[in-house]
Amino acid sequence: MQPLQKSHLQVNTDLNALPKVLTWFDQFNCPPINYQTWLKCQLALAEGFTNAVRHAHRGKPSTLSIELEVAMFPERMEIRIWDWGAPFDLEKAIHRMPGKEAEGGRGIPLMCRIADVLSYTRIDNKRNCLLIIKQY
């Protein structure tokens, strides 16, 4: 099925690029997605992007890119974030989720609560793809 709307963005590995990412995502604040669901997807996108910068690209050059794609369908939104980090076992991390009093590590549990599907897959032996799917 063809998406109703689809867009790509590529930014450097830099937390200062987050406002650009969020502004780009504004184009998806329209029907068929309601505002509350769009806000949740925006939060999941921000968490996924900042995790890529802080964890997947830690110690790597800031010129390294992070690629983002959002596709809007009549019943769901698909968000993909590609990074160049080492492989990471998301399922294992989900099972080690910290308690409510933990200082950090809340991004993955938050994305789990928002997403109907959350996966992190190694592709081309070079990159990883975080997939967030939200039904609405």
MDTraj code that builds the backbone (N, CA, C; nanometers):
import mdtraj as md
import numpy as np

residues = "MET GLN PRO LEU GLN LYS SER HIS LEU GLN VAL ASN THR ASP LEU ASN ALA LEU PRO LYS VAL LEU THR TRP PHE ASP GLN PHE ASN CYS PRO PRO ILE ASN TYR GLN THR TRP LEU LYS CYS GLN LEU ALA LEU ALA GLU GLY PHE THR ASN ALA VAL ARG HIS ALA HIS ARG GLY LYS PRO SER THR LEU SER ILE GLU LEU GLU VAL ALA MET PHE PRO GLU ARG MET GLU ILE ARG ILE TRP ASP TRP GLY ALA PRO PHE ASP LEU GLU LYS ALA ILE HIS ARG MET PRO GLY LYS GLU ALA GLU GLY GLY ARG GLY ILE PRO LEU MET CYS ARG ILE ALA ASP VAL LEU SER TYR THR ARG ILE ASP ASN LYS ARG ASN CYS LEU LEU ILE ILE LYS GLN TYR".split()
xyz = np.array([
    [0.0839, -0.1172, 0.0000],
    [0.0000, 0.0000, 0.0000],
    [0.0890, 0.1243, 0.0000],
    [0.0537, 0.2177, -0.0834],
    [0.1259, 0.3443, -0.0908],
    [0.0911, 0.4319, 0.0293],
    [0.1904, 0.4975, 0.0882],
    [0.1594, 0.5895, 0.1990],
    [0.0856, 0.7134, 0.1482],
    [0.0082, 0.7730, 0.2375],
    [-0.0595, 0.8990, 0.2067],
    [0.0424, 1.0115, 0.1949],
    [0.1484, 1.0004, 0.2768],
    [0.2532, 1.1020, 0.2815],
    [0.3800, 1.0325, 0.3271],
    [0.4935, 1.0736, 0.2705],
    [0.6222, 1.0143, 0.3064],
    [0.7304, 1.1190, 0.2859],
    [0.8273, 1.1208, 0.3787],
    [0.9347, 1.2183, 0.3685],
    [1.0622, 1.1628, 0.4314],
    [1.1757, 1.2066, 0.3798],
    [1.3078, 1.1695, 0.4313],
    [1.3795, 1.2952, 0.4794],
    [1.4681, 1.2753, 0.5762],
    [1.5548, 1.3829, 0.6231],
    [1.6876, 1.3207, 0.6641],
    [1.7950, 1.3875, 0.6325],
    [1.9281, 1.3449, 0.6744],
    [1.9925, 1.4601, 0.7493],
    [2.0428, 1.4317, 0.8697],
    [2.1075, 1.5344, 0.9516],
    [2.2377, 1.4788, 1.0079],
    [2.3253, 1.5672, 1.0488],
    [2.4495, 1.5253, 1.1134],
    [2.4224, 1.4770, 1.2551],
    [2.5148, 1.3995, 1.3056],
    [2.5076, 1.3492, 1.4417],
    [2.5341, 1.4641, 1.5377],
    [2.4268, 1.5293, 1.5786],
    [2.4396, 1.6467, 1.6632],
    [2.3050, 1.6709, 1.7308],
    [2.3048, 1.6789, 1.8623],
    [2.1803, 1.7057, 1.9338],
    [2.1207, 1.8400, 1.8947],
    [2.2041, 1.9320, 1.8452],
    [2.1533, 2.0618, 1.7992],
    [2.0674, 2.0496, 1.6740],
    [2.0675, 1.9320, 1.6100],
    [1.9823, 1.9096, 1.4926],
    [1.8398, 1.8707, 1.5324],
    [1.8151, 1.8460, 1.6608],
    [1.6813, 1.8051, 1.7045],
    [1.5724, 1.9058, 1.6653],
    [1.5916, 2.0374, 1.6836],
    [1.4865, 2.1307, 1.6387],
    [1.4538, 2.1167, 1.4895],
    [1.5549, 2.0934, 1.4068],
    [1.5325, 2.0736, 1.2632],
    [1.4497, 1.9466, 1.2400],
    [1.4811, 1.8402, 1.3126],
    [1.4079, 1.7146, 1.3014],
    [1.2614, 1.7360, 1.3404],
    [1.2389, 1.8060, 1.4510],
    [1.1023, 1.8278, 1.4986],
    [1.0229, 1.9193, 1.4048],
    [1.0881, 2.0207, 1.3506],
    [1.0220, 2.1085, 1.2532],
    [0.9837, 2.0296, 1.1285],
    [1.0732, 1.9447, 1.0814],
    [1.0455, 1.8583, 0.9657],
    [0.9256, 1.7682, 0.9940],
    [0.9154, 1.7172, 1.1165],
    [0.8064, 1.6268, 1.1534],
    [0.6715, 1.6981, 1.1604],
    [0.6709, 1.8300, 1.1726],
    [0.5455, 1.9065, 1.1786],
    [0.4539, 1.8786, 1.0597],
    [0.5111, 1.8446, 0.9450],
    [0.4298, 1.8203, 0.8253],
    [0.3339, 1.7023, 0.8414],
    [0.3567, 1.6185, 0.9421],
    [0.2716, 1.5015, 0.9643],
    [0.1616, 1.5271, 1.0672],
    [0.1496, 1.6499, 1.1130],
    [0.0453, 1.6871, 1.2088],
    [-0.0820, 1.7221, 1.1309],
    [-0.1448, 1.6187, 1.0756],
    [-0.2639, 1.6370, 0.9930],
    [-0.3417, 1.5057, 0.9875],
    [-0.4686, 1.5113, 0.9490],
    [-0.5456, 1.3881, 0.9371],
    [-0.4764, 1.2917, 0.8407],
    [-0.4864, 1.1647, 0.8654],
    [-0.5800, 1.0971, 0.9546],
    [-0.5316, 1.0806, 1.0993],
    [-0.4142, 1.1291, 1.1320],
    [-0.3634, 1.1127, 1.2692],
    [-0.4191, 1.2258, 1.3567],
    [-0.4627, 1.1897, 1.4777],
    [-0.5105, 1.2948, 1.5679],
    [-0.3912, 1.3578, 1.6404],
    [-0.4150, 1.4729, 1.6989],
    [-0.3065, 1.5508, 1.7592],
    [-0.2370, 1.4758, 1.8731],
    [-0.3125, 1.4101, 1.9596],
    [-0.2524, 1.3372, 2.0739],
    [-0.1599, 1.2262, 2.0253],
    [-0.2030, 1.1540, 1.9246],
    [-0.1206, 1.0453, 1.8699],
    [0.0016, 1.1023, 1.7999],
    [-0.0169, 1.2131, 1.7285],
    [0.0965, 1.2775, 1.6628],
    [0.2009, 1.3215, 1.7662],
    [0.1553, 1.3781, 1.8782],
    [0.2484, 1.4188, 1.9850],
    [0.3280, 1.2995, 2.0382],
    [0.2608, 1.1864, 2.0564],
    [0.3305, 1.0658, 2.1025],
    [0.4350, 1.0218, 2.0002],
    [0.3993, 1.0271, 1.8737],
    [0.4950, 0.9899, 1.7684],
    [0.6120, 1.0880, 1.7642],
    [0.5839, 1.2157, 1.7855],
    [0.6899, 1.3166, 1.7903],
    [0.7870, 1.2850, 1.9045],
    [0.7328, 1.2474, 2.0192],
    [0.8165, 1.2124, 2.1334],
    [0.9013, 1.0887, 2.1042],
    [0.8420, 0.9874, 2.0415],
    [0.9166, 0.8665, 2.0059],
    [1.0276, 0.8995, 1.9061],
    [0.9982, 0.9857, 1.8089],
    [1.0990, 1.0289, 1.7122],
    [1.2139, 1.1002, 1.7825],
    [1.1818, 1.1920, 1.8727],
    [1.2859, 1.2655, 1.9459],
    [1.3711, 1.1705, 2.0290],
    [1.3091, 1.0745, 2.0957],
    [1.3840, 0.9760, 2.1759],
    [1.4743, 0.8916, 2.0867],
    [1.4205, 0.8444, 1.9750],
    [1.5008, 0.7628, 1.8838],
    [1.6180, 0.8395, 1.8266],
    [1.5948, 0.9645, 1.7883],
    [1.7019, 1.0462, 1.7333],
    [1.8101, 1.0729, 1.8380],
    [1.7695, 1.1154, 1.9581],
    [1.8699, 1.1465, 2.0607],
    [1.9450, 1.0211, 2.1047],
    [1.8789, 0.9057, 2.1052],
    [1.9499, 0.7805, 2.1362],
    [2.0551, 0.7500, 2.0300],
    [2.0222, 0.7745, 1.9032],
    [2.1199, 0.7511, 1.7967],
    [2.2422, 0.8405, 1.8157],
    [2.2187, 0.9673, 1.8488],
    [2.3306, 1.0605, 1.8690],
    [2.4120, 1.0212, 1.9923],
    [2.3428, 1.0001, 2.1045],
    [2.4120, 0.9775, 2.2325],
    [2.4740, 0.8394, 2.2473],
    [2.4130, 0.7397, 2.1876],
    [2.4587, 0.6023, 2.2112],
    [2.5188, 0.5378, 2.0866],
    [2.4419, 0.5313, 1.9774],
    [2.4915, 0.4632, 1.8572],
    [2.6123, 0.5343, 1.7975],
    [2.6129, 0.6680, 1.8029],
    [2.7220, 0.7440, 1.7419],
    [2.8199, 0.8025, 1.8435],
    [2.8139, 0.7565, 1.9670],
    [2.9072, 0.8052, 2.0689],
    [3.0513, 0.7825, 2.0219],
    [3.1296, 0.8894, 2.0275],
    [3.2702, 0.8799, 1.9895],
    [3.2943, 0.8835, 1.8396],
    [3.1903, 0.8973, 1.7603],
    [3.2050, 0.9023, 1.6148],
    [3.2025, 1.0490, 1.5694],
    [3.2530, 1.0780, 1.4506],
    [3.2561, 1.2177, 1.4028],
    [3.1159, 1.2773, 1.3903],
    [3.1033, 1.4048, 1.4219],
    [2.9730, 1.4712, 1.4150],
    [2.9258, 1.4891, 1.2707],
    [3.0135, 1.4646, 1.1747],
    [2.9743, 1.4734, 1.0344],
    [2.9032, 1.3465, 0.9873],
    [2.9055, 1.2421, 1.0699],
    [2.8351, 1.1185, 1.0380],
    [2.6852, 1.1480, 1.0374],
    [2.6134, 1.0938, 0.9413],
    [2.4726, 1.1286, 0.9273],
    [2.3785, 1.0299, 0.9956],
    [2.2633, 1.0814, 1.0308],
    [2.1495, 1.0022, 1.0766],
    [2.0399, 1.0288, 0.9745],
    [1.9811, 0.9226, 0.9241],
    [1.8765, 0.9351, 0.8237],
    [1.7424, 0.9019, 0.8878],
    [1.6424, 0.9825, 0.8547],
    [1.5081, 0.9635, 0.9097],
    [1.4081, 0.9522, 0.7957],
    [1.3060, 0.8714, 0.8195],
    [1.1970, 0.8581, 0.7233],
    [1.0673, 0.8423, 0.7999],
    [0.9655, 0.9122, 0.7578],
    [0.8321, 0.8959, 0.8145],
    [0.7368, 0.8692, 0.6994],
    [0.6524, 0.7676, 0.7179],
    [0.5480, 0.7356, 0.6207],
    [0.4153, 0.7305, 0.6948],
    [0.3167, 0.8013, 0.6417],
    [0.1835, 0.8062, 0.7019],
    [0.0879, 0.7274, 0.6124],
    [0.0204, 0.6320, 0.6736],
    [-0.0792, 0.5498, 0.6062],
    [-0.2156, 0.5805, 0.6672],
    [-0.3242, 0.5330, 0.6059],
    [-0.4573, 0.5621, 0.6613],
    [-0.4754, 0.5165, 0.8064],
    [-0.4048, 0.4110, 0.8480],
    [-0.4264, 0.3560, 0.9813],
    [-0.3028, 0.3539, 1.0709],
    [-0.1873, 0.3969, 1.0202],
    [-0.0647, 0.3899, 1.1000],
    [0.0398, 0.4883, 1.0492],
    [0.1371, 0.5144, 1.1390],
    [0.2551, 0.5930, 1.1040],
    [0.3767, 0.5036, 1.1245],
    [0.4690, 0.5089, 1.0293],
    [0.5940, 0.4340, 1.0393],
    [0.7096, 0.5332, 1.0424],
    [0.7929, 0.5209, 1.1445],
    [0.9098, 0.6067, 1.1607],
    [1.0321, 0.5171, 1.1553],
    [1.1280, 0.5532, 1.0715],
    [1.2540, 0.4789, 1.0625],
    [1.3693, 0.5750, 1.0874],
    [1.4639, 0.5295, 1.1683],
    [1.5837, 0.6079, 1.1991],
    [1.7036, 0.5167, 1.1755],
    [1.7903, 0.5552, 1.0811],
    [1.9091, 0.4758, 1.0503],
    [2.0323, 0.5396, 1.1124],
    [2.1146, 0.4572, 1.1757],
    [2.2406, 0.5045, 1.2335],
    [2.3537, 0.4125, 1.1901],
    [2.4760, 0.4539, 1.2203],
    [2.5973, 0.3812, 1.1818],
    [2.6671, 0.3196, 1.3035],
    [2.5947, 0.2971, 1.4113],
    [2.6536, 0.2438, 1.5336],
    [2.6753, 0.0940, 1.5287],
    [2.7307, 0.0433, 1.6364],
    [2.7502, -0.1010, 1.6511],
    [2.6139, -0.1684, 1.6670],
    [2.6047, -0.2972, 1.6365],
    [2.4779, -0.3680, 1.6578],
    [2.4346, -0.3572, 1.8045],
    [2.3057, -0.3564, 1.8275],
    [2.2486, -0.3387, 1.9606],
    [2.1276, -0.4308, 1.9741],
    [2.1185, -0.5016, 2.0851],
    [2.0084, -0.5947, 2.1095],
    [1.8965, -0.5225, 2.1838],
    [1.7996, -0.4717, 2.1097],
    [1.6885, -0.3967, 2.1685],
    [1.6054, -0.4848, 2.2612],
    [1.5794, -0.6072, 2.2213],
    [1.4981, -0.6975, 2.3045],
    [1.5625, -0.7189, 2.4414],
    [1.6921, -0.7362, 2.4427],
    [1.7638, -0.7533, 2.5693],
    [1.7520, -0.6269, 2.6547],
    [1.7652, -0.5115, 2.5907],
    [1.7547, -0.3840, 2.6626],
    [1.6144, -0.3651, 2.7191],
    [1.5128, -0.4078, 2.6462],
    [1.3747, -0.3952, 2.6933],
    [1.3559, -0.4769, 2.8208],
    [1.4150, -0.5939, 2.8255],
    [1.4011, -0.6803, 2.9437],
    [1.4809, -0.6301, 3.0637],
    [1.5771, -0.5401, 3.0402],
    [1.6566, -0.4820, 3.1491],
    [1.6100, -0.3421, 3.1846],
    [1.4880, -0.3064, 3.1490],
    [1.4388, -0.1699, 3.1725],
    [1.4539, -0.1305, 3.3181],
    [1.5010, -0.0072, 3.3412],
    [1.5194, 0.0400, 3.4787],
    [1.3865, 0.0701, 3.5474],
    [1.3923, 0.0768, 3.6784],
    [1.2742, 0.1125, 3.7565],
    [1.2430, 0.2601, 3.7445],
    [1.1331, 0.3003, 3.8031],
    [1.0883, 0.4395, 3.7939],
    [1.1872, 0.5372, 3.8553],
    [1.2653, 0.4929, 3.9527],
    [1.3580, 0.5833, 4.0194],
    [1.4909, 0.5981, 3.9462],
    [1.5103, 0.5274, 3.8350],
    [1.6366, 0.5341, 3.7614],
    [1.6569, 0.6729, 3.7026],
    [1.7820, 0.7167, 3.6985],
    [1.8162, 0.8491, 3.6453],
    [1.8107, 0.8529, 3.4932],
    [1.8589, 0.7488, 3.4280],
    [1.8612, 0.7459, 3.2819],
    [1.7964, 0.6189, 3.2316],
    [1.8037, 0.5976, 3.1014],
    [1.7518, 0.4754, 3.0446],
    [1.6010, 0.4710, 3.0305],
    [1.5373, 0.5876, 3.0267],
    [1.3915, 0.5894, 3.0153],
    [1.3437, 0.5961, 2.8707],
    [1.4333, 0.6204, 2.7767],
    [1.3939, 0.6361, 2.6364],
    [1.3332, 0.5110, 2.5765],
    [1.3959, 0.3964, 2.5990],
    [1.3432, 0.2719, 2.5431],
    [1.2081, 0.2364, 2.6044],
    [1.1924, 0.2411, 2.7374],
    [1.0588, 0.2127, 2.7925],
    [0.9526, 0.3086, 2.7399],
    [0.9885, 0.4344, 2.7222],
    [0.8943, 0.5326, 2.6691],
    [0.8537, 0.4959, 2.5263],
    [0.9509, 0.4628, 2.4430],
    [0.9200, 0.4236, 2.3060],
    [0.8356, 0.2959, 2.3032],
    [0.8614, 0.2033, 2.3959],
    [0.7804, 0.0799, 2.4048],
    [0.6350, 0.1114, 2.4367],
    [0.6126, 0.2070, 2.5255],
    [0.4745, 0.2434, 2.5611],
    [0.4024, 0.3125, 2.4456],
    [0.4753, 0.3870, 2.3657],
    [0.4153, 0.4608, 2.2553],
    [0.3902, 0.3710, 2.1343],
    [0.4883, 0.2909, 2.0985],
    [0.4841, 0.2153, 1.9735],
    [0.4006, 0.0873, 1.9850],
    [0.3367, 0.0544, 1.8740],
    [0.2716, -0.0762, 1.8626],
    [0.3731, -0.1792, 1.8141],
    [0.4707, -0.1332, 1.7387],
    [0.5835, -0.2162, 1.6948],
    [0.7093, -0.1334, 1.7161],
    [0.8092, -0.1949, 1.7794],
    [0.9386, -0.1296, 1.8009],
    [1.0458, -0.2328, 1.7727],
    [1.1333, -0.2036, 1.6762],
    [1.2411, -0.2975, 1.6449],
    [1.3672, -0.2203, 1.6087],
    [1.4796, -0.2875, 1.6235],
    [1.6096, -0.2294, 1.5897],
    [1.6866, -0.3385, 1.5180],
    [1.7110, -0.3189, 1.3890],
    [1.7654, -0.4240, 1.3039],
    [1.8942, -0.3799, 1.2375],
    [1.9904, -0.4706, 1.2336],
    [2.1158, -0.4457, 1.1615],
    [2.0900, -0.4711, 1.0140],
    [2.1260, -0.3733, 0.9294],
    [2.1088, -0.3887, 0.7853],
    [2.2413, -0.3635, 0.7156],
    [2.2609, -0.4164, 0.6005],
    [2.3828, -0.4025, 0.5177],
    [2.5129, -0.4264, 0.5934],
    [2.5113, -0.4840, 0.7110],
    [2.6323, -0.5025, 0.7925],
    [2.7013, -0.3716, 0.8262],
    [2.6351, -0.2593, 0.8040],
    [2.6957, -0.1290, 0.8303],
    [2.6063, -0.0401, 0.9153],
    [2.4762, -0.0485, 0.8912],
    [2.3843, 0.0435, 0.9574],
    [2.2793, -0.0333, 1.0368],
    [2.2106, 0.0419, 1.1220],
    [2.0992, -0.0103, 1.1997],
    [1.9765, 0.0714, 1.1659],
    [1.8598, 0.0085, 1.1789],
    [1.7350, 0.0800, 1.1559],
    [1.6421, 0.0602, 1.2751],
    [1.6078, 0.1722, 1.3394],
    [1.5072, 0.1708, 1.4445],
    [1.3735, 0.1928, 1.3750],
    [1.2799, 0.0998, 1.3948],
    [1.1471, 0.1096, 1.3357],
    [1.0455, 0.1290, 1.4480],
    [0.9671, 0.2343, 1.4340],
    [0.8596, 0.2654, 1.5287],
    [0.7307, 0.2698, 1.4471],
    [0.6353, 0.1843, 1.4822],
    [0.5057, 0.1859, 1.4137],
    [0.3990, 0.2157, 1.5172],
    [0.3152, 0.3141, 1.4860],
    [0.2049, 0.3533, 1.5731],
    [0.0753, 0.3436, 1.4941],
    [-0.0178, 0.2605, 1.5412],
    [-0.1513, 0.2501, 1.4817],
    [-0.2374, 0.3646, 1.5361],
    [-0.3314, 0.4115, 1.4564],
    [-0.4248, 0.5130, 1.5042],
    [-0.5631, 0.4882, 1.4500],
])
top = md.Topology()
chain = top.add_chain()
for i, resn in enumerate(residues, 1):
    res = top.add_residue(resn, chain, resSeq=i)
    for name in ("N", "CA", "C"):
        top.add_atom(name, md.element.get_by_symbol(name[0]), res)
traj = md.Trajectory(xyz[None], top)
